[in-house]
Structure formats: C-alpha cells, structure tokens
Amino acid sequence: MENFSTLVLAAGLGKRMKSRHPKVVHKICGKAMIEWIIMNVKASGSDDIVVVVGHGAEEVKEILKDSVKYALQEKQLGTGHAAMLALSLLPDKGDIMILTGDTPLITADNLKEFMKFHSKKNNAVTILSAIINDPEGYGRIIRDKDGNVIKIVEHKDATEEQRNIHEINSGIYIIKAEYLKKSLGLIKNDNIQGEYYLTDAVEIIKEMGGRIGAFNVKPEEVMGVNSRIQLSQAEKIMQMRINYKLMDKGVTLINPENTIIGPDVEVGIDTIIFPGTLIEGKTVIGEDCEIGPNCHIVSSRIGNGCKIEYSEILESQLGENIKVGPYARIRPDSIIHDNVKMGNFVEIKKSVIGKGTKVPHLTYIGDAEVGKNVNMGCGSIVVNYDGKKKHKSFIGDNVFVGCNVNLVSPVKIGSNTFIAAGSTITDDVPDGAMAIARSRQIIKEGWIEKYNKKGEL
C-alpha cells in the first residue's frame, strides 16, 4: 500500500464538554484524543498529515509540536469549510484520508484495512461506516435498492424515514485528491445550520461519476467523544484494550476492570498486577513481579522478581528482587539496587540505596547515597534540609543505624560503622567506628516516692 496523505479536523470547541479547553486535548488513558488519532494515522502508513485547528489552536499545537502541518479555521463554518482551508497543504493527486479529532478509538489496523478496501474497489470516495443501535445525532448512509451508496444525510436534515436507518457516517473518509478539490469548490451552505458539509461533497462526487463505497467497522471504533460521559466510556474501552493486550503477552491482571495501565507501559511475563493499581508514563516492569494492590507507579523501571504493595514509585529505578511496602514512597530520581527491603511508611527522595540494604519502617532518606548491606533502624532520618538548602550525605557499606537516629546532612558515615539508637549525628564517622550522640542516662532512685509526698520535683 502506497503512502497517503491525511487531513484531521480538530477545530471545534466541543460545547458539550463544558470546558475551557478544546475537545481534542482531553485525555484518554493518559494521551490527548488528538494524540491517539495522529499515532494511529502514522502507524497506518501516513506521514503527510494536516491538522485543521481552531478553538484552542495553541493547546493542540503544544501537544503535536511540529509532527504535523496546520491549517487554521477561525470561524467554524462546517467540515467542508475546514477541508477547504487545508487544500493548499494537500497534494493534487493520490488519496486523502479525512478523520475527525474526536474519534480516538479507531485503530491503525482498521485504517490499513480501510485503505486497502478503498484501493481494491477503486473508489472515488470510501466512507467509514458502522451499524449502531442508537444512531441519534449521526449522519445516515443512504443507499439505493441495490445497496450502492448514494449520499450521506446529516441527522438534523434527515427525514423521519432516513432517521430510522442505523448505518451511520463516522465522519472518516478516503477521497481521491482530484475529486476532493473539485467537489469542495461546488458545495453550498443552504442547510439549517448554514454550514458547508463535507458530506455534500460525497453527493457531488457521485454526480461527477465517481464511485462511492462504505467500509463497515465495529461501532466502538468510530465512537465520537463529545461529552464527559462519552469521554469516560471511551476511557473504559481503551483501558480494556491495553489490559487485554498485556494479558495476551503473559501478564496476569487479577481484576482488569479495576486496574489502570498506560499505553506506553511495558510488563514482563508472569508478573501479577493486583486491583487498584495505577501504572503511568513510560514505566517498564520486569518478569515475575507482584505489583499491588493499590500501587501508583509513574515512568519508572522495575527489575525482575520485585514485590510492591500499597506504595508509590515515581520516576525511579529499581533493581531485581526488591520488596517495597506497604505504604512506602519512592520519589523521583531514586535508584534502588538489588535485594533491598523497604517497608512500612518509608520515604526515599533522590537517593541511591545499595544492594541488600534494609529500610524496614518509618524512615526518611533524602539526598543520600547509602551503601550495601546497611540497616536503617525504625524512625531513622537523613536530615537533608537546613531551611534554605538541600544537602547530601553518604553512608558506607555494612552500616548499622539504630532507631530514632538523625543524620544531619552533609555528613559522611564510613563503612562497617555502628550508630547508636537515639543519636543525632552532625560530624563524619570514620570506618569501623561506633558513634553515640545523646545525653547520658541518669537514674534517680527513690524519686517517685519523694515526688508523691511533696507533689513537686
């Protein structure tokens, strides 16, 4: 199949969304609707793409950058008018695929089949259609008694008889360039809305002698997103596609209906993902892991054999055979090496944790490099902020940090050292030393009896 050009109509505001932002920038599974369209168009074989923008044009351009060409429709005077404004950017020969920016569920595979059908039938126009139970609001495909497509009638202009037709126009077409350019010069706006309909071009092309065809797909493929309710419906469909694709590749999702995974996430075989888990961005998870329940992971790399429960991992790297949680939080730019154990209510911020280290519970490590086989006692804290600046600390290998220890940065703790419980360490500790930084315990025998008699110290 030869390369072809694509026109995407994305100028509308989408009043039913009740938003300050253009409809096509609203997200489905973490990507703007217009991103899904462009991604699938490119995957189907088209790199020459023109997007017609209007309301919120700068927002759309900020998302798509320079990956496409742009035409501006300042006044929304219909789909035909939008296509007219893009003519100078489109080729004079070949095929032009036209899509709307609010149909994000169309797949690259179906777009490929759509183009193959168009080429095989040698159509002047091929309409992407679907048969739906409730066609309210959609244009209807009108056929003659032999089943040939005659024209498309918009819902608001259709007769009662035509409104009973269930084959609808998706607003997606492939049109030969020469026919498109000729027909756009002939369409008129003598309709209820006073708009130039691209659908009228189809009837004009028919009158020119061009062959009209329709390629039928499943209704969900051409579902338009015009409201917040439809946005949520599309989100559910897209999420199930992502989840089922992962399961087909050997990943277990205990409850796929209650698991949210982004389209760019990669997961290795035999990993189990429990309900309530949200995985976003360009996250890569290895094999034989257990993730969840109720985890949040964003743009992180997680090695094989890790177990993470009730925890959050943000833009960080984890090695293999690491246990995290419950209720741990790993903040951006952290690196956790193999065989680390990180337990209840632990927070790691922009730190490196060495192989085999244990951070069992109630610990904060910020801006630090922690060596191998370190034990961080309950309630230990790397105090990285002095009220104005963040400072970095270093902890060597084989260090035992007792409970309720404060390591006040910047400080360097040597290898094979022991930090006594309750200490506040402000000076470097050399290798092989023990550090104690607390008041000496005082015992006053008989004190309580004297207190009870006198009622005072």
N, C-alpha and C positions, 0 to 999 in steps of 0.2 A: 504493500500500500504506500503510495507516494505521500510526501509531506503535504499538509494542507494548512490553510490559514483559519484563524478562529476570531470571532467577534463576541465579546462578553458584554451584555447590557447590565450595567451596575450603577445607574444614575439616580434611581429612586430613593426617596427618604424612607418609605415604609411606615406610613402613619399608624398602622395597627400595632406596630411595635411599641408605640408611645415612648420614644427615646429621642435624646438629643443627637444620637449618632446614626449614621446611615445604616440601613438594614443589613447590608452585606458584610459589615465588620463585626457583627455579633458572632460569638464563638460557639462552635460545636466541637466537643471533645478537645478543647484547647486551641483550635485553629479557627480563624475567621472563615465565614462561609465562602468568601471570595478566594481565600487560600485553597480551600478544598477544590473549588472549580478549576483554578489555574493548575494545581498539582495534577489533577486527573486529565486535564487537557494535554499537558505536556507528556504525561505517561501514555497517552493515546497516540502520540506521534506528531503533535503540532507545537512548533516553537515560535511561529509567527502569530502573535496574539495581540489584539487591540481591545482595550477595555474602555467602554464609554462611562465616564464618571460625571456626577452632578452634585447632588447634596453631599456635603462632607467629602469632597473630592480629595482634599489633602490627607484625610484619615485613610482613605483607600490607598493613596499613593505611598503613604508611610509604611503600609503593610507590604505592598507588592514591589516597592522600590523601582528599579529600572529593569525588572524582569519582563515587562510588557510595554507596549506603546499605549498612549492615552488620547482619547478624544473627549472634549468637554461638551455636555448638554446642559446649558444654563437654565433653560426652561424645559420642563418635562411635557413634551407635546406628543408622546406616544413612542412605541417601539420602532415604528417606521422612521420617525424623525431622528431617533437615536442612531439608527443604522445609516441614515443619510449623512450625519455629521462625521461618520467614520470612513466614508467612501474613499477619501483621498489617501488613507493609510492602508487600504486593502488592495490586493492585486487585481488586475483586469481579467486574468484567466485562472482556471483551476477551480477548486471547490472551497467554499467558505462555510465553516460550521458556526452557527449562531446559538449562544446559550444565554440564559439569564443568571445573574449573580446570586439568586436566592434558591437555587436547586442544588444544594451541596451533596446530595446523596447519589447523584449519578456517578457511576464507576468508570474507570478507564477502560475496563474490558468491554462494557456495553457501548462506550463511544467508539471503540475499534470496530465492533460488530455493526454499529450504525453506519460507519463509513464504508465498510465492506458491502453492506446491503445497498447503499446508495450507488456505489461504483458498479456493482454487479447488475443492477436494474437500469443503469444509465439514466437515472432520474435527473430532471432539472431541479426539482425540489424533493427532499425527503423530510418528512415530519416525524419527530419522535413522539409517539402517542402511547396512551395507556388506557385500559378499561377500568373504571373505578365505580364503586357503588354509589358514591355521592359526588356527582360532578358539579355541584354548585360553585359558581364563580369561574369555572374553566371554559375556554373556548371549545366548541364541539367540532369534531371532524365530520364533514358532510360527504357522503359517498353516493354514487349513482346506484341503480339497481344491480349492476354487475360488480359492485364493490370497489370501483375506482374512486379515488379521492377527487372531489370537485373543488371544495373550498373549505375554509375554516370560518366559523361564525362565533364572535365573542358572546359570552353569556348574556351580557346586558343588551345585546342587539338580537338575540335569538328569539324565535317564535316558541310557543308552548310545545309544539311538536319537536322542534330541534332541541329544546331543553331536556327532553326525555331520552336523548342519545347519551350513552355512557362512555363512548370513546372520546377522550379529551386530547386537546393540544397541549403539550408540555411547555411550549414556547422555545423548544430547541429544534433547530433545523440544520440541514446541509443544503446549500443552494449554489448552483454554478455561478461563478462570479459575473459572467456576462449577463445572465438573466437577472441577477440581483440588481445590478446597476441600472439596467433598462427599466425594470419594474418600479424601482424607488422613485424614478422620475415621473411616474404616472399615477401614483397613489394620491388619494384625496382625503380630506378630513371631514366629509359630510356624514358624520355619525353623531350619536347622542353626546359623546364626550368631546367632540371637536378635535380629535386626535388623529394622527397618522398611524394606522395599524400596519405592522409588518405582515399580519395575516392577509391583508388586502393584496399584498404583493404576490401571494401564492395564487390567488384567483387570476390576477393579471398574467402571471407566467403561464397558467393553464390556457388562457385565451391566446397567448403567443404560440401555443402548440407545444409547450414544454411538458414533459411527463411528470406527474405528481405521484408520490408514494408515501406510505407511512410505515414506520418500523415500530413494532409494539414491544414495550418493556413492562416489568412489574411496576405497579403504582408507586411503591416506595422510592423507586429510582428517580421519579420525576416530581416528588413531593415538594411543593413550594413552601417556603418558610416566610410567613407574613405576620406572625404574631408570636408572643412569648410562649403561648401554648404549643404552637407548631414547632417552635424552637426546641422545647423540651421533648416533643415527640421525635424530632429528628435526632436529638442527642441520644435518646434511648436506642434508636435503630443503629446509629453509628457506633455506639458503645458495644452493642451486641456483636456487630461485625468484627470489631477489634478483639473482643474477648474470645469469640469463637475461632478466630484465626490463630490466636495463641494456643488455644486448646488443641487445635488441629496439628500444631507443631510440638505437642508433648508437654504442655504446661497444664497443671491441674488448678482449676478455679472452683473452690468449694461452692460458691454461690455467685455465678457470673452476673446475676441481676443486681447484686449489691457490691460490685467491685468495679472501680473506675480506673481505667488504664489508658494513658495517652497513646496516640497513633505512632509516635516515634520511639516508644519503649520496646526494648528487646529483652526477652526472658529465655533462659536455657531450659533444656528438657528436665523433667522430673522435679521441677520446682513447684511448690504448692503455695497458692495465694489464698488467704482466708478472707472472709467477708469484712466489709467496712474499710477496705484498703484503697488508698488513692495514690496512684503512681503517675508522675507527670514528667514532661520535658524529655530530654534525650537520656533517659535512665537505661542502664544496661545491668541486668541481673543474671548471675551465673546459673549453673546447674545445681540440682539437689538442695535448693534453699527452701526455707519456710518463711513466708512473709505474711505478717498479720497474726491475729485480726487487728483492725483499726490502726494501720500504719499509714504514714504520709511520707512519700519519697519523691524528691524532685531532682532531676538532672544529676544523678549520682551513679557511680559504678560499684557494684557489689559482687564479690567473688563467689566461687562455688562453696556450697555447704554452709551458708550463713543462716542464722535463725534470728529473725527480728520480729518483735511483738509489741504492740501498743506504743510505737515510737515514731519519731520524725527524723528523717535524714535529708539534709539539704545540700546539694551541690558539693558532695564529698566523695571520697574514695575509700572503699572497704576491701580488705584482702579476703582470704579464704578462712572458713571455719570460725567465723566471728559470731558471738552471741550478743545481741543488743536488746535491752528492755527487760521487763516492761517499763514504760514511761521514761525512756531516755530521749535525749535530743542532741543530734549532731548537726552543728551549724556549718555554713559554707566554708570551703577551703580546708577542711579537715582530712587527714589521711590516717586511716586505722589499719595497722598491719595484721598479719595472720594470727589466728588463735587468741585474739583479745576477747575478754569478757567485760561487758559494760551493762550494769544492772539498773536497778530502780532509781529513778529521779536523778540521773546523771546528765550533765550538760557539757558538751565539748564544743569549744569555739576556736576555729582557725588554729588547730593544733595537730601535732603528729603524735600518735600513740604507737609505741614499739611492739614488736612481736611478743605474744604471750603475756602481755600486761593485763592486770585485773583492776577494773574500776567498778567495784561492786554496787555502791549505792550512795546517794546523797552527796555527790561530788561535783564540783565545777572546775574544769580545766580550760583556761583561756590563754591564747597566745603562748603556747608552750611546746617544747619538744620533749617527749617522755620516752625513755629508753625501753629496752627489752626486759621482760620478767619483773616489772615493777608492780608493787601492790599499793594502791591508793586507798587508805582507810576511810571508813564511813565519815562523812562530813568534812573531808579534806578539801581545801580550796586553793587554787592558784590565783592569787590576788593580782590581777593584771592591770588595774586602772587606778591611777593616783588622783583622780578628779579632773585631770587635764589631758593626760596622755596614756596610751596603752603601752605596756612594757612586756618584754618576752623573758621567759625563764626556761632553764634547761635542767632536766632530770636525767641522770645517767642510768646505766643498766643495773638490775638486781637491787633496786632501792625499796626499802620498806618505809612507807609513810603512814604513821599512826593516825588514829581517829582524831577529828577536830583539829587538824593541822592547817595553819595558814602559811603558804609560801608567798612572801611579798615580793613581787617582781620589781626590778630584774634581779634574779638570784640564780646561782648555779649549784645544783646538788650533784655531787660526784657519784660515781658508781660504787656499788657494794656498801651503801650507807644506810643508817637507821635513823629515822626522825621520830622522836618520842611523841606520844599522844599529847594533844593539847598545846603543842608548841607553835609559836609564831616566829618563823624563820625570816630574818632580814639580811643575813650575811651568807656568803658562799660556804658550802660544806665540802671539805676535801674528800677524796676517795677513801673508803674504808672507815669513815668516822661515824660516831653517833652524835646527834645534835639534840640538845634539850633546851628549850627556851620558854620557861614557865616559872612561876613563883614556887618556892619550896613549900611543901605541905606542912602545916602547923597543927599539932594536936594539943588541945587544952582539956586535960582530964578533969572530970567533975564539973565542967562548965554549966551543963544543963540544970544541975541541982541548984547552983548558985543563982542562976537566971530565974528559976521558978520561985525562989524565995524573995528575991529583990525586985523581980519584974523589969530588970534593966541589965545592961551589959556590965 
